[in-house]
């Protein structure tokens, strides 16, 4: 993960024009300088200023090179049909980022994009993130509960994933899933009046495109609202991430790019890039591990291991913690920080155990960058 330098003094951009470094060897990744949504339109101009781009902050992974960008001009699109909404330096560009509460990663990606937009653009953009879950009709408005249940029973997850990835399963599923949701999305877009819509969830491409199409065709809205997808899976991803109707689809790896090509997306639609992360992760170089540990209430001179299981505290978290607790006395001592996310049962179970080492047990935290920065191993 590269460190983000300052933005251009002449033209504020949402991207950090910096080279990124690989996590293992530290060498530069070829073509990784362009940031995530910066590639959405390299031709974007705000009130006549050239070079203004929309970006996402620091990313991880390889890029496709710095020359390819979206071929339409966002300024022309914004000015093409919205009465009384002149695109200018005095008018904030409205960006709507859609996610759905299934796990913690989709919301984290949406927040990362929002923070990077605001940090680099300030008042020139108005960024809103929206959880689409309450807009879904039953039973899909409870899909967060189904998600939590299925991840604890992997055979159910595998079956649902495989069935919904088939063309038949996709069509049947979306025919039901779209009921009510498309109309609610149309209401959302009418009220928010976005200049750009971004999706960070696999099940939002089809209903969002349907809503945007209805608004433009049936309600005689002449302005096209650009729509981009930011894929947040590294390798094995669901087919519904990829829809040929999007203006741009950002993918983190070669595997996901090839999957998008098999789904019919063109070379000009796909941009390979890393996952969006919050700008705070690129600023930890200013603080030493000693100072971070002191701030977090940890012992400063002990071997420190951070155990995380995502937003839902999944995986062998307890087993890993127990193994480390058993090993640390042989190594001269150590401390373990366990972040369990929203898994309250795991928090309570770990707190009931007796530990030989220093074990800090936490639930969901909003300063993950500090805990990661203070750890010696993750």
C-alpha positions as a LaTeX table, in Angstrom:
\begin{tabular}{lrrr}
\hline
Residue & $x$ (\AA) & $y$ (\AA) & $z$ (\AA) \\
\hline
Unk1 & 0.00 & 0.00 & 0.00 \\
Unk2 & 1.56 & 3.23 & $-1.12$ \\
Unk3 & 1.54 & 6.46 & 0.81 \\
Unk4 & $-0.61$ & 9.20 & $-0.66$ \\
Unk5 & 1.17 & 12.45 & $-1.43$ \\
Unk6 & $-0.51$ & 15.81 & $-1.60$ \\
Unk7 & $-2.85$ & 16.60 & $-4.46$ \\
Unk8 & $-2.08$ & 19.08 & $-7.22$ \\
Unk9 & $-1.92$ & 22.68 & $-6.11$ \\
Unk10 & $-3.49$ & 23.89 & $-9.36$ \\
Unk11 & $-6.33$ & 21.43 & $-9.72$ \\
Unk12 & $-7.77$ & 19.48 & $-6.75$ \\
Unk13 & $-8.15$ & 15.82 & $-7.63$ \\
Unk14 & $-9.73$ & 12.99 & $-5.72$ \\
Unk15 & $-6.79$ & 10.73 & $-6.37$ \\
Unk16 & $-3.37$ & 10.43 & $-4.92$ \\
Unk17 & $-0.99$ & 10.40 & $-7.88$ \\
Unk18 & 1.55 & 8.09 & $-6.34$ \\
Unk19 & 3.14 & 4.77 & $-7.12$ \\
Unk20 & 1.94 & 1.88 & $-4.98$ \\
Unk21 & 4.13 & $-0.80$ & $-3.55$ \\
Unk22 & 3.45 & $-4.47$ & $-3.31$ \\
Unk23 & 2.92 & $-5.94$ & 0.12 \\
Unk24 & 5.63 & $-8.58$ & $-0.24$ \\
Unk25 & 8.57 & $-7.31$ & $-2.22$ \\
Unk26 & 8.12 & $-3.57$ & $-1.91$ \\
Unk27 & 8.66 & $-3.08$ & $-5.65$ \\
Unk28 & 6.48 & $-0.89$ & $-7.81$ \\
Unk29 & 3.45 & $-2.40$ & $-9.46$ \\
Unk30 & 3.38 & $-1.63$ & $-13.16$ \\
Unk31 & 0.79 & 0.98 & $-14.10$ \\
Unk32 & $-0.61$ & 1.24 & $-10.57$ \\
Unk33 & $-0.41$ & 5.01 & $-10.29$ \\
Unk34 & $-3.99$ & 5.82 & $-11.41$ \\
Unk35 & $-6.39$ & 5.69 & $-8.52$ \\
Unk36 & $-9.68$ & 3.85 & $-8.45$ \\
Unk37 & $-12.44$ & 6.17 & $-9.59$ \\
Unk38 & $-9.94$ & 8.64 & $-11.01$ \\
Unk39 & $-10.09$ & 6.52 & $-14.12$ \\
Unk40 & $-13.85$ & 7.03 & $-14.26$ \\
Unk41 & $-13.22$ & 10.16 & $-16.24$ \\
Unk42 & $-9.82$ & 11.57 & $-16.97$ \\
Unk43 & $-11.47$ & 14.26 & $-19.09$ \\
Unk44 & $-13.64$ & 15.67 & $-16.30$ \\
Unk45 & $-13.55$ & 19.45 & $-16.14$ \\
Unk46 & $-15.04$ & 21.55 & $-13.37$ \\
Unk47 & $-15.99$ & 25.01 & $-14.58$ \\
Unk48 & $-13.38$ & 24.94 & $-17.30$ \\
Unk49 & $-10.50$ & 23.58 & $-15.22$ \\
Unk50 & $-8.74$ & 20.70 & $-17.05$ \\
Unk51 & $-7.50$ & 17.56 & $-15.40$ \\
Unk52 & $-9.99$ & 17.27 & $-12.58$ \\
Unk53 & $-10.68$ & 13.62 & $-11.79$ \\
Unk54 & $-12.85$ & 11.56 & $-9.51$ \\
Unk55 & $-10.83$ & 9.13 & $-7.40$ \\
Unk56 & $-10.97$ & 6.75 & $-4.51$ \\
Unk57 & $-7.82$ & 7.12 & $-2.47$ \\
Unk58 & $-5.19$ & 4.49 & $-1.85$ \\
Unk59 & $-5.68$ & 1.05 & $-3.40$ \\
Unk60 & $-3.98$ & $-2.32$ & $-3.49$ \\
Unk61 & $-3.11$ & $-4.24$ & $-6.63$ \\
Unk62 & $-2.07$ & $-3.63$ & $-10.21$ \\
Unk63 & $-3.32$ & $-1.12$ & $-12.74$ \\
Unk64 & $-3.83$ & $-1.10$ & $-16.48$ \\
Unk65 & $-1.72$ & 1.92 & $-17.23$ \\
Unk66 & $-2.44$ & 5.61 & $-17.15$ \\
Unk67 & $-3.83$ & 6.29 & $-20.60$ \\
Unk68 & $-7.24$ & 4.63 & $-20.62$ \\
Unk69 & $-10.18$ & 6.56 & $-19.25$ \\
Unk70 & $-13.89$ & 6.93 & $-19.67$ \\
Unk71 & $-14.71$ & 8.42 & $-23.05$ \\
Unk72 & $-17.61$ & 10.64 & $-22.06$ \\
Unk73 & $-17.25$ & 14.04 & $-20.44$ \\
Unk74 & $-19.06$ & 14.15 & $-17.10$ \\
Unk75 & $-19.51$ & 17.91 & $-17.30$ \\
Unk76 & $-21.46$ & 17.56 & $-20.56$ \\
Unk77 & $-23.63$ & 14.86 & $-18.99$ \\
Unk78 & $-24.39$ & 16.94 & $-15.95$ \\
Unk79 & $-25.33$ & 19.95 & $-18.10$ \\
Unk80 & $-27.34$ & 17.96 & $-20.63$ \\
Unk81 & $-30.77$ & 18.04 & $-19.08$ \\
Unk82 & $-31.02$ & 19.19 & $-15.51$ \\
Unk83 & $-32.82$ & 22.51 & $-15.44$ \\
Unk84 & $-31.57$ & 24.96 & $-12.86$ \\
Unk85 & $-28.62$ & 22.71 & $-11.95$ \\
Unk86 & $-25.66$ & 24.25 & $-13.75$ \\
Unk87 & $-22.43$ & 22.33 & $-13.29$ \\
Unk88 & $-19.92$ & 24.81 & $-11.92$ \\
Unk89 & $-17.36$ & 25.34 & $-9.22$ \\
Unk90 & $-20.13$ & 26.79 & $-7.05$ \\
Unk91 & $-22.36$ & 23.72 & $-7.44$ \\
Unk92 & $-21.27$ & 20.60 & $-5.55$ \\
Unk93 & $-21.18$ & 17.43 & $-7.63$ \\
Unk94 & $-23.57$ & 14.90 & $-6.09$ \\
Unk95 & $-22.12$ & 11.39 & $-5.75$ \\
Unk96 & $-24.37$ & 8.58 & $-4.52$ \\
Unk97 & $-22.63$ & 5.41 & $-3.29$ \\
Unk98 & $-24.86$ & 2.36 & $-2.84$ \\
Unk99 & $-24.08$ & $-0.62$ & $-0.59$ \\
Unk100 & $-25.99$ & $-3.31$ & 1.23 \\
Unk101 & $-25.48$ & $-4.52$ & 4.80 \\
Unk102 & $-24.29$ & $-8.07$ & 4.23 \\
Unk103 & $-21.01$ & $-8.37$ & 6.08 \\
Unk104 & $-18.83$ & $-5.38$ & 6.82 \\
Unk105 & $-16.69$ & $-5.05$ & 3.70 \\
Unk106 & $-19.22$ & $-3.38$ & 1.41 \\
Unk107 & $-19.94$ & $-0.58$ & 3.87 \\
Unk108 & $-16.23$ & $-0.16$ & 4.58 \\
Unk109 & $-15.57$ & 0.25 & 0.85 \\
Unk110 & $-18.34$ & 2.83 & 0.57 \\
Unk111 & $-16.95$ & 4.76 & 3.53 \\
Unk112 & $-13.45$ & 4.63 & 2.06 \\
Unk113 & $-14.67$ & 6.15 & $-1.20$ \\
Unk114 & $-16.66$ & 8.82 & 0.62 \\
Unk115 & $-13.73$ & 9.84 & 2.82 \\
Unk116 & $-11.33$ & 10.02 & $-0.12$ \\
Unk117 & $-13.79$ & 12.14 & $-2.11$ \\
Unk118 & $-14.27$ & 14.55 & 0.78 \\
Unk119 & $-10.61$ & 14.71 & 1.77 \\
Unk120 & $-9.49$ & 15.67 & $-1.71$ \\
Unk121 & $-12.49$ & 17.60 & $-3.04$ \\
Unk122 & $-13.92$ & 19.21 & 0.06 \\
Unk123 & $-17.07$ & 21.20 & $-0.65$ \\
Unk124 & $-16.85$ & 20.61 & $-4.41$ \\
Unk125 & $-18.55$ & 17.26 & $-3.95$ \\
Unk126 & $-21.56$ & 16.15 & $-1.95$ \\
Unk127 & $-21.10$ & 12.42 & $-1.26$ \\
Unk128 & $-23.84$ & 10.30 & 0.27 \\
Unk129 & $-23.65$ & 6.59 & 1.05 \\
Unk130 & $-26.94$ & 4.69 & 1.16 \\
Unk131 & $-27.71$ & 1.26 & 2.59 \\
Unk132 & $-30.14$ & $-0.26$ & 0.09 \\
Unk133 & $-31.26$ & $-3.02$ & 2.47 \\
Unk134 & $-34.29$ & $-1.09$ & 3.85 \\
Unk135 & $-35.40$ & $-0.35$ & 0.28 \\
Unk136 & $-35.77$ & $-4.07$ & $-0.55$ \\
Unk137 & $-39.13$ & $-5.80$ & $-0.39$ \\
Unk138 & $-39.64$ & $-8.84$ & 1.90 \\
Unk139 & $-37.94$ & $-11.23$ & 2.32 \\
Unk140 & $-34.87$ & $-9.48$ & 0.90 \\
Unk141 & $-35.05$ & $-6.67$ & 3.46 \\
Unk142 & $-33.89$ & $-9.27$ & 6.01 \\
Unk143 & $-31.03$ & $-10.62$ & 3.89 \\
Unk144 & $-28.48$ & $-9.48$ & 6.46 \\
Unk145 & $-29.90$ & $-12.11$ & 8.81 \\
Unk146 & $-29.83$ & $-14.77$ & 6.09 \\
Unk147 & $-26.25$ & $-13.82$ & 5.30 \\
Unk148 & $-25.14$ & $-14.24$ & 8.92 \\
Unk149 & $-26.85$ & $-17.64$ & 9.06 \\
Unk150 & $-25.36$ & $-18.89$ & 5.80 \\
Unk151 & $-21.78$ & $-17.93$ & 6.59 \\
Unk152 & $-22.06$ & $-20.10$ & 9.69 \\
Unk153 & $-23.31$ & $-22.98$ & 7.52 \\
Unk154 & $-20.98$ & $-23.00$ & 4.49 \\
Unk155 & $-22.88$ & $-25.68$ & 2.56 \\
Unk156 & $-25.88$ & $-23.33$ & 2.37 \\
Unk157 & $-23.65$ & $-20.53$ & 1.19 \\
Unk158 & $-22.06$ & $-22.68$ & $-1.50$ \\
Unk159 & $-25.45$ & $-23.85$ & $-2.73$ \\
Unk160 & $-26.97$ & $-20.37$ & $-2.89$ \\
Unk161 & $-23.84$ & $-18.99$ & $-4.57$ \\
Unk162 & $-23.78$ & $-21.72$ & $-7.22$ \\
Unk163 & $-27.51$ & $-21.56$ & $-7.98$ \\
Unk164 & $-27.68$ & $-17.77$ & $-8.25$ \\
Unk165 & $-24.60$ & $-17.74$ & $-10.50$ \\
Unk166 & $-26.38$ & $-19.70$ & $-13.23$ \\
Unk167 & $-28.27$ & $-17.77$ & $-15.90$ \\
Unk168 & $-31.55$ & $-19.38$ & $-14.89$ \\
Unk169 & $-30.97$ & $-18.74$ & $-11.19$ \\
Unk170 & $-29.91$ & $-15.17$ & $-11.89$ \\
Unk171 & $-33.03$ & $-14.43$ & $-13.94$ \\
Unk172 & $-35.44$ & $-16.02$ & $-11.48$ \\
Unk173 & $-33.74$ & $-14.45$ & $-8.49$ \\
Unk174 & $-33.68$ & $-10.93$ & $-9.92$ \\
Unk175 & $-37.26$ & $-11.17$ & $-11.18$ \\
Unk176 & $-38.26$ & $-11.51$ & $-7.52$ \\
Unk177 & $-35.51$ & $-9.32$ & $-6.06$ \\
Unk178 & $-36.38$ & $-6.34$ & $-8.26$ \\
Unk179 & $-40.00$ & $-6.21$ & $-7.06$ \\
Unk180 & $-40.36$ & $-3.00$ & $-5.07$ \\
Unk181 & $-36.63$ & $-2.25$ & $-5.07$ \\
Unk182 & $-36.56$ & $-0.63$ & $-8.52$ \\
Unk183 & $-39.40$ & 1.74 & $-7.61$ \\
Unk184 & $-37.70$ & 2.65 & $-4.33$ \\
Unk185 & $-34.42$ & 3.30 & $-6.13$ \\
Unk186 & $-36.24$ & 5.58 & $-8.58$ \\
Unk187 & $-37.63$ & 7.57 & $-5.64$ \\
Unk188 & $-34.13$ & 7.75 & $-4.15$ \\
Unk189 & $-32.63$ & 9.04 & $-7.41$ \\
Unk190 & $-35.41$ & 11.59 & $-7.90$ \\
Unk191 & $-34.86$ & 12.98 & $-4.41$ \\
Unk192 & $-31.05$ & 12.83 & $-4.38$ \\
Unk193 & $-30.60$ & 13.94 & $-8.03$ \\
Unk194 & $-27.10$ & 12.43 & $-8.27$ \\
Unk195 & $-24.50$ & 13.31 & $-10.89$ \\
Unk196 & $-22.80$ & 9.94 & $-10.41$ \\
Unk197 & $-23.97$ & 6.62 & $-8.92$ \\
Unk198 & $-21.48$ & 4.04 & $-7.62$ \\
Unk199 & $-22.28$ & 0.48 & $-6.50$ \\
Unk200 & $-20.09$ & $-1.55$ & $-4.15$ \\
Unk201 & $-22.38$ & $-4.61$ & $-3.90$ \\
Unk202 & $-22.93$ & $-7.48$ & $-6.37$ \\
Unk203 & $-26.74$ & $-7.42$ & $-6.18$ \\
Unk204 & $-27.19$ & $-3.74$ & $-7.04$ \\
Unk205 & $-26.18$ & $-3.58$ & $-10.71$ \\
Unk206 & $-29.41$ & $-4.95$ & $-12.23$ \\
Unk207 & $-31.95$ & $-2.98$ & $-10.12$ \\
Unk208 & $-29.93$ & 0.25 & $-10.30$ \\
Unk209 & $-29.61$ & 0.11 & $-14.08$ \\
Unk210 & $-33.32$ & $-0.69$ & $-14.36$ \\
Unk211 & $-34.21$ & 2.32 & $-12.20$ \\
Unk212 & $-31.92$ & 4.68 & $-14.13$ \\
Unk213 & $-33.32$ & 3.42 & $-17.44$ \\
Unk214 & $-36.92$ & 3.97 & $-16.30$ \\
Unk215 & $-36.16$ & 7.48 & $-15.12$ \\
Unk216 & $-34.53$ & 8.39 & $-18.40$ \\
Unk217 & $-37.02$ & 6.75 & $-20.77$ \\
Unk218 & $-40.40$ & 6.80 & $-19.04$ \\
Unk219 & $-39.99$ & 10.10 & $-17.24$ \\
Unk220 & $-38.33$ & 11.86 & $-20.17$ \\
Unk221 & $-35.16$ & 12.68 & $-18.26$ \\
Unk222 & $-32.65$ & 13.70 & $-20.95$ \\
Unk223 & $-29.61$ & 13.58 & $-18.69$ \\
Unk224 & $-27.74$ & 10.31 & $-18.44$ \\
Unk225 & $-26.47$ & 9.58 & $-14.95$ \\
Unk226 & $-23.11$ & 7.75 & $-15.11$ \\
Unk227 & $-23.06$ & 4.47 & $-13.18$ \\
Unk228 & $-19.93$ & 2.65 & $-11.97$ \\
Unk229 & $-19.34$ & $-0.62$ & $-10.16$ \\
Unk230 & $-16.48$ & $-1.15$ & $-7.71$ \\
Unk231 & $-15.92$ & $-4.91$ & $-7.28$ \\
Unk232 & $-14.79$ & $-5.75$ & $-3.74$ \\
Unk233 & $-13.94$ & $-9.44$ & $-4.24$ \\
Unk234 & $-10.40$ & $-10.52$ & $-5.11$ \\
Unk235 & $-10.77$ & $-13.82$ & $-6.97$ \\
Unk236 & $-13.94$ & $-15.93$ & $-6.82$ \\
Unk237 & $-16.67$ & $-13.37$ & $-7.28$ \\
Unk238 & $-20.36$ & $-13.60$ & $-8.03$ \\
Unk239 & $-21.55$ & $-13.21$ & $-11.62$ \\
Unk240 & $-23.93$ & $-10.38$ & $-10.68$ \\
Unk241 & $-20.99$ & $-8.03$ & $-10.11$ \\
Unk242 & $-20.73$ & $-7.66$ & $-13.87$ \\
Unk243 & $-23.38$ & $-6.03$ & $-16.04$ \\
Unk244 & $-22.76$ & $-4.77$ & $-19.57$ \\
Unk245 & $-24.91$ & $-1.71$ & $-18.90$ \\
Unk246 & $-22.41$ & $-0.02$ & $-16.55$ \\
Unk247 & $-20.22$ & 2.85 & $-17.71$ \\
Unk248 & $-17.20$ & 1.60 & $-15.76$ \\
Unk249 & $-16.39$ & $-1.49$ & $-13.70$ \\
Unk250 & $-13.38$ & $-1.39$ & $-11.39$ \\
Unk251 & $-11.80$ & $-4.73$ & $-10.49$ \\
Unk252 & $-8.91$ & $-5.50$ & $-8.12$ \\
Unk253 & $-7.17$ & $-8.43$ & $-9.83$ \\
Unk254 & $-6.45$ & $-10.14$ & $-13.14$ \\
Unk255 & $-8.86$ & $-12.94$ & $-12.18$ \\
Unk256 & $-11.78$ & $-10.58$ & $-11.66$ \\
Unk257 & $-10.96$ & $-8.68$ & $-14.85$ \\
Unk258 & $-11.02$ & $-11.93$ & $-16.85$ \\
Unk259 & $-14.33$ & $-12.86$ & $-15.22$ \\
Unk260 & $-15.76$ & $-9.52$ & $-16.31$ \\
Unk261 & $-14.58$ & $-10.14$ & $-19.87$ \\
Unk262 & $-16.29$ & $-13.55$ & $-19.87$ \\
Unk263 & $-19.46$ & $-11.80$ & $-18.74$ \\
Unk264 & $-19.32$ & $-9.59$ & $-21.83$ \\
Unk265 & $-17.83$ & $-6.34$ & $-20.53$ \\
Unk266 & $-15.53$ & $-4.57$ & $-22.96$ \\
Unk267 & $-11.92$ & $-3.58$ & $-22.44$ \\
Unk268 & $-12.98$ & 0.07 & $-22.18$ \\
Unk269 & $-15.45$ & $-0.73$ & $-19.40$ \\
Unk270 & $-13.04$ & $-2.68$ & $-17.19$ \\
Unk271 & $-10.35$ & $-1.00$ & $-15.10$ \\
Unk272 & $-8.08$ & $-3.17$ & $-12.97$ \\
Unk273 & $-7.25$ & $-1.54$ & $-9.69$ \\
Unk274 & $-6.95$ & $-2.28$ & $-6.01$ \\
Unk275 & $-9.68$ & $-2.24$ & $-3.42$ \\
Unk276 & $-10.61$ & 1.14 & $-1.94$ \\
Unk277 & $-9.26$ & 1.72 & 1.54 \\
Unk278 & $-9.77$ & 4.64 & 3.87 \\
Unk279 & $-7.25$ & 7.49 & 3.55 \\
Unk280 & $-6.35$ & 7.05 & 7.22 \\
Unk281 & $-4.43$ & 3.87 & 6.35 \\
Unk282 & $-1.94$ & 5.87 & 4.28 \\
Unk283 & $-1.07$ & 8.24 & 7.14 \\
Unk284 & 0.20 & 5.82 & 9.76 \\
Unk285 & 3.82 & 6.39 & 8.73 \\
Unk286 & 3.78 & 9.55 & 10.86 \\
Unk287 & 3.33 & 7.53 & 14.06 \\
Unk288 & 5.66 & 4.87 & 15.46 \\
Unk289 & 4.37 & 1.54 & 16.75 \\
Unk290 & 5.44 & 2.60 & 20.24 \\
Unk291 & 3.28 & 5.72 & 20.14 \\
Unk292 & 0.34 & 3.84 & 18.63 \\
Unk293 & 0.52 & 1.14 & 21.31 \\
Unk294 & 0.68 & 3.80 & 24.00 \\
Unk295 & $-2.40$ & 5.50 & 22.53 \\
Unk296 & $-4.29$ & 2.19 & 22.41 \\
Unk297 & $-3.38$ & 1.18 & 25.97 \\
Unk298 & $-1.13$ & $-1.71$ & 24.93 \\
Unk299 & 2.21 & $-2.68$ & 26.44 \\
Unk300 & 4.82 & $-1.05$ & 24.25 \\
Unk301 & 7.65 & $-3.61$ & 24.25 \\
Unk302 & 5.82 & $-6.92$ & 23.87 \\
Unk303 & 5.36 & $-9.03$ & 20.74 \\
Unk304 & 1.92 & $-7.94$ & 19.55 \\
Unk305 & $-0.37$ & $-10.03$ & 17.33 \\
Unk306 & $-3.68$ & $-8.76$ & 15.96 \\
Unk307 & $-6.37$ & $-11.35$ & 15.14 \\
Unk308 & $-9.29$ & $-10.25$ & 12.96 \\
Unk309 & $-12.19$ & $-12.14$ & 11.43 \\
Unk310 & $-13.91$ & $-9.45$ & 9.40 \\
Unk311 & $-17.01$ & $-7.52$ & 10.36 \\
Unk312 & $-18.75$ & $-10.71$ & 11.49 \\
Unk313 & $-15.84$ & $-12.26$ & 13.43 \\
Unk314 & $-15.69$ & $-15.38$ & 11.27 \\
Unk315 & $-13.08$ & $-18.11$ & 11.05 \\
Unk316 & $-10.93$ & $-19.87$ & 13.70 \\
Unk317 & $-10.49$ & $-16.72$ & 15.79 \\
Unk318 & $-10.75$ & $-18.41$ & 19.20 \\
Unk319 & $-8.52$ & $-21.33$ & 18.19 \\
Unk320 & $-5.83$ & $-19.00$ & 16.87 \\
Unk321 & $-5.93$ & $-16.89$ & 20.02 \\
Unk322 & $-5.64$ & $-19.97$ & 22.23 \\
Unk323 & $-2.67$ & $-21.27$ & 20.25 \\
Unk324 & $-0.84$ & $-17.95$ & 20.56 \\
Unk325 & $-1.61$ & $-17.71$ & 24.26 \\
Unk326 & $-0.05$ & $-21.14$ & 24.74 \\
Unk327 & 3.04 & $-20.29$ & 22.70 \\
Unk328 & 3.84 & $-16.82$ & 24.00 \\
Unk329 & 5.30 & $-17.91$ & 27.39 \\
Unk330 & 7.91 & $-19.94$ & 25.51 \\
Unk331 & 8.84 & $-16.81$ & 23.55 \\
Unk332 & 9.32 & $-14.49$ & 26.49 \\
Unk333 & 5.81 & $-13.11$ & 26.56 \\
Unk334 & 3.49 & $-11.31$ & 24.21 \\
Unk335 & 0.08 & $-9.77$ & 23.81 \\
Unk336 & $-2.86$ & $-10.54$ & 21.56 \\
Unk337 & $-5.53$ & $-8.15$ & 20.32 \\
Unk338 & $-8.69$ & $-9.87$ & 19.09 \\
Unk339 & $-11.21$ & $-7.81$ & 17.09 \\
Unk340 & $-14.47$ & $-9.75$ & 16.84 \\
Unk341 & $-16.54$ & $-7.28$ & 14.83 \\
Unk342 & $-20.28$ & $-7.63$ & 15.43 \\
Unk343 & $-19.92$ & $-11.18$ & 16.78 \\
Unk344 & $-21.06$ & $-10.54$ & 20.36 \\
Unk345 & $-21.15$ & $-14.25$ & 21.16 \\
Unk346 & $-17.47$ & $-14.53$ & 20.31 \\
Unk347 & $-16.66$ & $-11.48$ & 22.47 \\
Unk348 & $-18.47$ & $-12.97$ & 25.47 \\
Unk349 & $-16.95$ & $-16.41$ & 24.95 \\
Unk350 & $-13.40$ & $-15.06$ & 24.79 \\
Unk351 & $-13.91$ & $-12.84$ & 27.82 \\
Unk352 & $-15.02$ & $-15.83$ & 29.89 \\
Unk353 & $-11.77$ & $-17.68$ & 29.22 \\
Unk354 & $-8.67$ & $-17.37$ & 31.38 \\
Unk355 & $-5.57$ & $-16.32$ & 29.48 \\
Unk356 & $-1.89$ & $-16.69$ & 30.34 \\
Unk357 & $-0.85$ & $-13.75$ & 28.16 \\
Unk358 & $-2.14$ & $-10.23$ & 27.77 \\
Unk359 & $-5.27$ & $-10.58$ & 25.64 \\
Unk360 & $-7.31$ & $-7.54$ & 24.58 \\
Unk361 & $-10.78$ & $-8.50$ & 23.32 \\
Unk362 & $-12.76$ & $-5.98$ & 21.29 \\
Unk363 & $-15.98$ & $-5.93$ & 19.31 \\
Unk364 & $-16.53$ & $-3.68$ & 16.31 \\
Unk365 & $-13.99$ & $-0.84$ & 16.05 \\
Unk366 & $-13.81$ & 2.20 & 13.82 \\
Unk367 & $-10.05$ & 2.76 & 14.23 \\
Unk368 & $-8.86$ & $-0.47$ & 12.63 \\
Unk369 & $-5.99$ & 1.41 & 10.98 \\
Unk370 & $-4.52$ & 2.18 & 14.41 \\
Unk371 & $-4.81$ & $-1.39$ & 15.67 \\
Unk372 & $-3.19$ & $-2.66$ & 12.48 \\
Unk373 & $-0.45$ & $-0.06$ & 12.70 \\
Unk374 & 0.32 & $-0.95$ & 16.32 \\
Unk375 & 0.53 & $-4.70$ & 15.69 \\
Unk376 & 3.72 & $-6.57$ & 14.89 \\
Unk377 & 1.85 & $-9.35$ & 13.11 \\
Unk378 & $-1.70$ & $-9.69$ & 11.79 \\
\hline
\end{tabular}
